[in-house]
Amino acid sequence: MPIQFKEVDVSLRIAVSLSVLAISAAAPARTQPRPPIIDMHLHTSPWTAGALGDSVARRTAQHAILDSLNRHNVELAVVSGSYEIAQDWARAAPRRILVAAAFPCENGRMPNGGPRCYADGRTYPDTAWLRAEYRAGRLAALGEIITQYSGLAPSDPSMDPYWHLAEELDIPVLIHVGPGPPGAAYPNGICGKEPCAPNYRMQLSDPLLLEPVLRKYPRLRLVVMHAGWPRVDEMLGLMYAHPQVYADVAVWSTILPPDAFQAELLRLIRAGYGKRIMYGSDLPEMGKEIAAISEASFLTTEQKADILHDNAARFLHLDANKTTGRPPHN
């Protein structure tokens, strides 16, 4: 889940996002070709928080995100947040945007001042509706699963219908396991008078909490978002015991100093999981996260390509589909 803050006027949000994009665009061009990227962890917020009823704001935000995808050579992105706005993006960029369904959405919204997840304000989407959306090609994944922000373990009984559906239809699942904004659960904190996410619990960052789910639904295609930071030891154990599990390292380079980021990533590489690590931006500006991987001196050219693109292509079964588009349906 993006580390964002309490809702502000949408014009300010968009102005900030566009300013970041403009600064990035003004940077000197690299002489080497840009590698293709697959972003496994992109959100409609904070690009569009509060913009659901503002058509101009929606178009402006859409232009900004598509421009960012172009500049960073992101050929495919898995997008969650506002399901309605994600569908806008998918219509504007078919075969480039894969829409994911986020839940549970307390008070109908993504955490940390995020947008309304669904037009009817639901917390959990109806499984029959998800099945129909997937069959129609409008839904590509379940995620971001944000049980941690509701203070729930992944094995909570409320999630069983969704794990069952994902396994039955072979729908990829992406679950938040890791950091939120510091102090997100407290009032008068980083997000203002009201807490960003009053039920968020850091103790639920343990990736091994997923083991009961994986044992019950062994055919799940699962991405652990944020790779369970700071519980990297447990993440290594989960990946060892469950070869179907992948991880993204979204926001690691944002919340950690460069040396710490490289040390944590190196642990995953040295343990032999270079083929199961994936890139995710999470935040509006993608460049810093891409650069942190591209410039890591301990990664080989092949490993950089794996993390930025190839591992995600394999996870999404894009080779089987012969296109950078929606994963094949059963």
N, C-alpha and C positions, 0 to 999 in steps of 0.2 A: 504494500500500500504506500502511495507516495507520502513523503513527510511534508505535509502541507499544513495550513493553519486556518484559523477561524474565517468563516465566510466574509469576504469583502466585496465591494462593488465590482461587478463583472468588468466594467471598463478599465478599472485599475489592474485587475488580474491580466487582462489581455494586453494592456499596455506594457506591463512588466514582462510578459512572455515574449512579446514582439521585440522589446528592447534587448532581451537576452539573445534572441535570434539575430538581431542586427549586429550586436557586438561580435557574435561568433562568425557571422558572415564576413565581417571586416578583417578577420584574421588572415595572415598571409596564406596563400594556397600552398598545399603540399606538392612537391614535385613528383612524388610517387603516386601511382593510381590508388584510388580509395578502394579498400576491400568491400565486397558485398556484406551486408549486415542483416541478420534477423533479430528483431527485438522481441523477446519473449515476455516483456513486462512493461507495457505502456498503458497509460490511463487517460481518460478524457478529462480528468481533473488534475491539476487546477486550471487547465486551459479553459474550461467551460463551466466551472462551478457557478451556479446562479444564472446561467445563460439559457436555460431551457425554453423560457418564454420570449426570448429576444432573438429574432431571426438574423439581425445584422451581426450581433455578437457571435452567434453560432457560425455564420459564414466566415467571420474574421478569424475565429479560433481554428476552424477547419483549414483555412488557407495557411495559417501559421504552422500547424502540425504537418501538413503535406509538404510545405516548404522545408521543414526540418528533416523530414524523411528523405527528400531529394538531396539536400546538401550533405547529409551523412551517408548517402548511398544505402539507406535502409530499404531493402527490397520487399520486406514483409514484416508486419508487426501484429502481435496479439494484443488486443485492446479491450480493457474493461473500465468500468466506472458507471457512467450513464449509458444504459443499454440503448436508449433512443438515439443519443448522439453518436455512439459507436456505429450504429447502423447508418447514420448520415455519412460518416467517414467511409464506411464500406461501400456505399453507393457511389461516392465520389472517387474512390480508388479501388475498384473491384480487383480482386486477386492480390491486393497489397495489404488490406486490412482484414484480419481475422477477428471476429467479435466473440468475446467471452462474457459469460454471465456471472456477475459478482454477487456474493451473498455470504452470510446473512447481513442484511443492511439494517442496523438498528435505527429506528425512527425513519426508516425508508431511505437512508442516505449512506454513502460511503463514509468511513471514519475521517476524523481530522478536518471537518468542515468541507467534506467532499460533496459532490452533486447527488441528486436523487437517483437511485439506482434504476427504478422502474416508474413508469408514468403513474401507476396506481398506488405508489407508495408502499408496496409490499416489502416484507422483510426477507422471506424465502420465496423464490419463484416456484410456481406449480410445476411438478415434474412432467405432467402431460403436456403442458405448454412448452417446456424445454425440449421434450422429445419431438414435438411438431416443428419447433424452430430448427432443430438439428437436421431433421429429415428434409426441411425446405432449403437447407444450405445457408441459413442466416446465422446459425450458431456454430462455432468451431471448437469451443472449449468451455469448461466450467472453471471460473476463477475471476478474479482473485477470490479464493475462499478465505474469508476473513473471520473465522471463528475465534481467533486469538483476540480480536478487538471486542468480541462479545464475552470474553472470559470463559470460552468453551474449549475443551479438548477436541481434537479431530474425531475422536471416537464417540463423541456425544451422540445419543440416539437420534437426535434431530437430523443428523447428517446421513443416516443409513440409506434413505431413499435416493440420495444423490450419488453416493458411492456405488450403489447398485446400478443406477442408470448409466453412470460413466463406464462401469465395467461391461455392462450388457452391450452398449453401443460403441465401445472403444473410443469414448470421448476423452481427449486430454484434460487433465486436471492440474490446476496451479494453485498452491496454497501458501498463504503468508505464514512463515515461521521465522520470527526474528524481530528486528528493531522497529519501533515506532518513534514518534517525536519524544525527546526527553521530557518527563513530567506530564505526559499526555493525559494521565488519569487524574490530575489535580486541578482544582479551580484556582483562579488567579495565577495561572502558570504561563507556559509558553504560548498558549492559544487565547489567553484573555480571561475574562471573568468565569466563563464556563469551561470545563475540561474538554479537550479535543475528543478523548475516547475514555470515558470514565471506567469502562470495564476491561480495558486493555491490561494484560498481565504478562510481564516479561518471563515469568516462570514457564509459560506455555511456548517459549522459544525452543524447547527441547525437541529435536527432530525425532527422537525415539518414541514420542507420543503417537507417532504415525504407525508404529509397528502393529498394534492391534487392528488397525484399518487394513494394512497391507496383508496381514495374515487372513483376514476375513474376505478381502477382495484382491486376490493375488494377481489379477490381470490388469489392474489399474495402470494407466500411463500417467505418472505423477511427477510434477516438478515442485521441489521445495524452494519457494522464493526466498531470497536473501540467504540461502544455504544455511538457515538456522543460526546465523550469527547471533550471539557469540559462542554458541555451543558447537564449535567446529569438530571437537572430538566425537560428539554424538552423531554429527552429520557423517563423518567418516564411517562410523559403525553402521549407520543405516544404509549407506551406499554399499558397504561390504556385504551386508546380509541380504539386501534386496536390489538385485541388479536392474530392476525396472525403474529405479528412482534416479531422476536427474536433479540438478540444482542450478538456479541462477544466482549470480553474485551481485544483483542490483543493489545500489547505493553503498556498497562496501567502500568504494573509493571516495564517496562523499562524506561518510561518517568517520572514516579512519584516516589518520595521516598516511602519506605515501608508503613509508617503510612498513607500517602495520598492515596496510592493504596487501602489499606484495608478500609479506610473510604469511598471511592467512591464505592467499591464493596459492602460494608455493606449497603449502601443506596439502591442499587438495591434489595438486599436480604430482607431488612426490609420492602420494599414496596410490597413484595410478588411475585417477579418475578424470584425466584430461579429456576423455571422450564423452563425459557426461556433465560437463560444466557449460553453462550457456550465459549469454549476455542479456541483460535487461536494463532499460534506462530508468524506469519508474518516475524519474523527475523530468520536467519539461525539456531541459537542455541536455541533449544526448552526448555532446562532444566530450565532456570530461570523462565519463564512464568508458567511452570507446577508446580515448587516448590512454587511459590507465592500463587497459589490456594491450593495446597496440604497442605501447612503449615499454612494456615489462621485459627487461633484458633477459630474464631466465626462461621466457617462453620461446619456443621455436616458431618459425613461420607457420608450420603445420598446426601447432597448438593454438596459435592466435586465430587462424582460420576456423579451427574446430569450435572455439569458444564464441567467436563472433558470428558464425554462420552454420558450419557443417553439422555440428551436434544437434542444433535445433531443426535443421532440415531432416535429419534422420529421425528425431523424436516425433516430428509432425507427419512423418511418412510422405514427405514431399517427393522423394524419388519414386515411390510407388504411384503417386498421382501424376508424375511427369510434368509438374508445373509448380510455380510458386503461387499457390492458391489454396483453396480450402482442402483440408485433409479428406481422404476418401471416406464416404459413409458406408456403413454396413447395411 
